[in-house]
Amino acid sequence: MKILIPTDFSLQAEYAWILARKINEKIPSEIHFVHVLNVPETVEQTESGNITTCGDISPASMQRLYDDANLKLKEFKEKKFPTAESHILLGKITERIVEFARSKKFDVIIMGTKGEEKFRDKISGTEAQHVVRKSDIPVLTVRCDRSSSDLTNILFVHDFNVEEKFDISLMKKIQSAFGSKVILLHIFNDEKEELKKSAIEQKMREYADKEGLSNYEIHFIRDRDVELGVFHFDQMHSTDLVCIGTHGKGSLIYASIAEKLVNHMFKPLLTFRIYDK
């Protein structure tokens, strides 16, 4: 498995590495660290490694910035995982991470996030939120140290009343490696939908059979919205990893459910892309 860990050398990036290390212990992986220098598009790197610019930006100052970041990343790699590979990229952070992960065929991006609260995350959001929105590759986000977690219980949240195309192979790989139990959760928004519980439960069992899931449970909860349903269910059952799909249709003003959970969920969150059938 190929794991990409974006780092800005913050505490949150440390949390991402801790979770990646835990996964690597169970699923031996090829680890890559990447740091993105958020510089204008006019700043480029030649094949020989030199930095070129145009306009008023000093090439020498950009070269020093690049060299300092490269040294810091190498020291970070040597301290954390010497056999990992490290990369410095130039440009817009979200776009470069997503492009690099896609072009190099990574299996998962693991990112730390500070999260945001209330109205502020509707205006800008976190970088992890933006990566979740744009990445076709699964993204695993984490807000705090999860070194003591054994990933015993995996919560898979989905509207099982709707047929959609998505890939949960990474979730199944983690379940197999850690011997986890998967909890399939359907969240009712109103009493009328709850009357269809038996039919939805049958669809959930059919889905589990189709995906070859074992060691799973089926649960329901009724709540005002999906985000609150996930929070309240986790409070009652204390899960270790939350998995949810996203259509990647969030915007500057309105975040998708998955993006909101990235900003507000303290448990690790694995998001994967849902495609139109």
C-alpha positions in Angstrom: 0.0 0.0 0.0 1.2 3.5 -0.8 0.6 6.2 1.8 1.1 9.9 1.2 1.5 12.1 4.3 1.4 15.9 3.6 3.3 17.7 6.3 3.7 21.4 7.3 5.8 20.2 10.4 2.9 21.0 12.7 1.6 19.0 15.6 -1.4 18.0 13.4 1.1 16.6 10.8 2.7 14.6 13.7 -0.7 13.1 14.5 -1.1 12.0 10.8 2.3 10.3 11.0 1.4 8.5 14.2 -1.8 7.1 12.6 0.2 6.1 9.5 2.8 4.3 11.6 0.0 2.3 13.3 -1.4 1.3 10.0 2.1 0.4 8.6 2.6 -2.0 11.6 -0.4 -4.0 10.3 -0.2 -3.3 6.6 3.4 -2.8 5.5 3.3 0.3 3.3 5.4 2.5 1.1 5.5 5.8 3.0 6.0 9.2 1.3 6.2 12.6 3.1 5.3 15.7 1.0 5.7 19.4 1.8 4.1 22.0 -0.4 5.6 25.5 -0.6 2.6 27.8 -1.2 4.2 30.1 -3.8 2.8 31.9 -6.9 2.6 30.0 -10.2 5.4 32.1 -11.6 7.8 30.2 -9.3 9.0 27.1 -10.9 11.7 24.5 -10.5 14.0 23.4 -13.3 15.0 19.7 -13.9 18.4 20.5 -12.3 16.6 21.6 -9.1 17.1 25.4 -9.5 14.2 27.8 -8.7 13.2 30.3 -11.4 10.8 33.2 -11.1 9.6 36.2 -13.0 8.3 39.6 -12.0 9.3 41.1 -8.7 10.0 37.8 -6.9 13.6 37.2 -6.1 14.9 33.8 -7.3 17.5 33.8 -4.6 15.0 34.3 -1.8 12.8 31.5 -3.3 15.8 29.2 -3.6 16.6 29.8 0.1 13.0 29.1 1.0 13.1 25.8 -1.0 16.5 24.7 0.4 15.3 25.4 4.0 12.1 23.5 3.5 14.0 20.6 1.9 16.4 20.4 4.7 13.6 20.5 7.3 11.7 17.7 5.4 14.8 15.5 5.2 15.4 15.9 9.0 11.7 15.1 9.6 11.9 12.0 7.5 15.1 10.7 9.1 13.6 11.2 12.5 10.2 9.6 11.8 10.8 6.9 9.1 14.3 6.9 7.4 13.2 4.5 4.6 10.3 6.8 3.5 10.6 9.0 0.5 10.2 12.8 0.7 9.1 15.4 -1.8 9.0 19.2 -2.0 6.3 20.6 -4.3 5.6 24.2 -5.4 2.2 25.8 -5.9 -1.2 25.8 -4.3 -1.3 23.3 -1.5 -4.6 21.5 -2.2 -4.1 21.2 -6.0 -0.5 20.0 -5.7 -1.3 17.4 -3.1 -4.3 16.0 -5.1 -2.4 16.0 -8.4 0.7 14.4 -6.9 -1.4 11.7 -5.1 -3.3 10.9 -8.3 -0.3 10.9 -10.7 1.8 8.7 -8.4 -1.1 6.3 -7.7 -1.3 6.5 -3.9 -3.8 4.4 -2.1 -4.5 6.9 0.7 -3.7 10.4 1.8 -3.3 10.7 5.6 -3.6 14.3 6.9 -3.7 16.0 10.2 -6.3 18.8 10.7 -6.9 21.5 13.3 -10.6 21.6 12.5 -12.7 24.7 12.5 -15.7 25.8 14.4 -19.0 27.5 13.6 -19.2 30.0 10.7 -15.5 30.3 10.1 -15.3 26.9 8.3 -18.0 27.9 5.8 -15.8 30.7 4.6 -12.4 29.1 4.1 -12.3 25.7 5.7 -9.2 23.7 6.4 -6.7 22.4 3.9 -7.8 18.8 4.7 -11.4 19.7 4.0 -10.3 21.0 0.6 -8.3 17.9 -0.2 -11.3 15.7 0.7 -13.5 17.7 -1.7 -11.1 17.4 -4.6 -9.4 14.0 -4.2 -10.5 10.9 -6.0 -8.2 9.0 -3.6 -9.4 8.1 -0.1 -8.4 10.6 2.5 -7.8 9.7 6.2 -7.9 12.8 8.5 -7.1 13.0 12.2 -7.3 15.8 14.7 -5.5 14.3 17.7 -3.1 11.6 18.9 -4.6 8.2 18.2 -1.6 6.1 19.2 -3.6 4.2 21.8 -6.4 3.3 19.5 -6.5 -0.3 18.1 -9.2 0.6 15.5 -11.4 -2.1 17.0 -14.7 -0.6 15.8 -15.1 0.9 12.4 -18.3 3.0 11.8 -19.4 3.0 8.1 -22.1 5.7 7.6 -24.1 5.6 4.4 -27.6 6.2 3.0 -28.3 2.5 2.2 -31.6 3.5 0.6 -29.7 4.9 -2.3 -27.7 2.9 -4.8 -24.3 4.6 -5.5 -20.9 3.6 -6.8 -18.0 3.7 -4.5 -15.0 1.6 -3.4 -14.6 0.5 0.2 -11.6 -1.8 -0.4 -9.4 0.3 1.9 -11.9 0.1 4.7 -12.0 -3.7 4.3 -8.2 -3.9 4.2 -8.0 -2.0 7.5 -10.7 -4.2 9.0 -8.9 -7.4 8.0 -5.5 -6.2 9.3 -6.8 -5.0 12.7 -9.6 -7.6 13.1 -12.1 -4.8 13.4 -15.8 -4.9 13.6 -17.7 -2.9 11.0 -20.8 -1.0 12.1 -23.1 -0.2 9.3 -25.1 2.9 10.2 -28.2 4.3 8.5 -29.4 7.7 9.8 -33.1 8.5 9.6 -34.0 12.2 9.2 -37.7 11.9 9.9 -40.4 9.5 11.1 -41.7 8.8 7.6 -38.4 7.4 6.5 -38.1 5.4 9.7 -41.2 3.4 8.7 -39.0 1.9 5.9 -36.6 0.4 8.5 -37.2 -3.2 7.6 -36.7 -2.7 3.8 -33.5 -0.6 4.5 -32.1 -3.3 6.8 -32.6 -5.8 4.1 -30.7 -3.6 1.7 -27.9 -3.3 4.2 -27.6 -7.0 4.6 -27.6 -7.4 0.8 -24.9 -4.8 0.5 -22.7 -6.5 3.2 -23.1 -9.8 1.4 -22.2 -8.3 -2.0 -19.0 -6.7 -0.4 -18.1 -9.9 1.4 -18.3 -8.2 4.8 -18.0 -10.3 7.9 -17.9 -9.4 11.6 -20.4 -6.5 11.1 -23.4 -5.1 12.8 -26.4 -3.1 11.5 -27.5 0.0 13.4 -30.0 2.9 12.9 -30.3 6.2 14.5 -32.8 9.1 14.0 -31.4 12.6 14.2 -31.8 16.1 12.8 -29.1 15.6 10.2 -26.3 13.1 9.3 -23.5 15.1 11.0 -25.4 15.1 14.4 -26.4 11.5 13.9 -22.7 10.5 13.6 -21.7 12.5 16.6 -24.5 11.1 18.8 -24.0 7.5 17.7 -20.3 7.8 18.4 -21.0 9.2 21.9 -23.1 6.1 22.6 -20.9 3.5 21.0 -17.3 5.0 21.0 -16.1 4.0 17.6 -12.4 4.2 16.5 -12.7 5.1 12.8 -15.5 6.7 10.9 -15.9 6.0 7.2 -18.2 8.0 4.9 -18.4 8.8 1.2 -18.4 12.2 -0.5 -19.6 13.4 -3.9 -16.9 16.1 -3.8 -19.5 18.8 -4.4 -18.8 21.1 -1.5 -18.2 24.8 -2.3 -16.7 27.9 -0.8 -19.9 28.6 1.2 -21.4 25.1 1.7 -19.4 22.1 2.8 -20.5 18.5 2.2 -21.4 16.2 5.1 -17.9 14.6 4.9 -16.2 18.0 4.9 -18.1 19.1 7.9 -17.1 15.9 9.7 -13.4 16.5 8.8 -13.6 19.9 10.6 -15.6 18.7 13.6 -15.0 15.0 14.2 -12.3 14.1 16.7 -12.2 10.5 15.7 -10.1 9.6 12.6 -12.2 10.0 9.4 -11.8 8.0 6.2 -13.5 9.6 3.2 -13.9 8.1 -0.2 -15.3 9.3 -3.5 -18.9 8.5 -4.5 -19.5 8.4 -8.2 -22.7 8.8 -10.2 -23.9 5.4 -11.5 
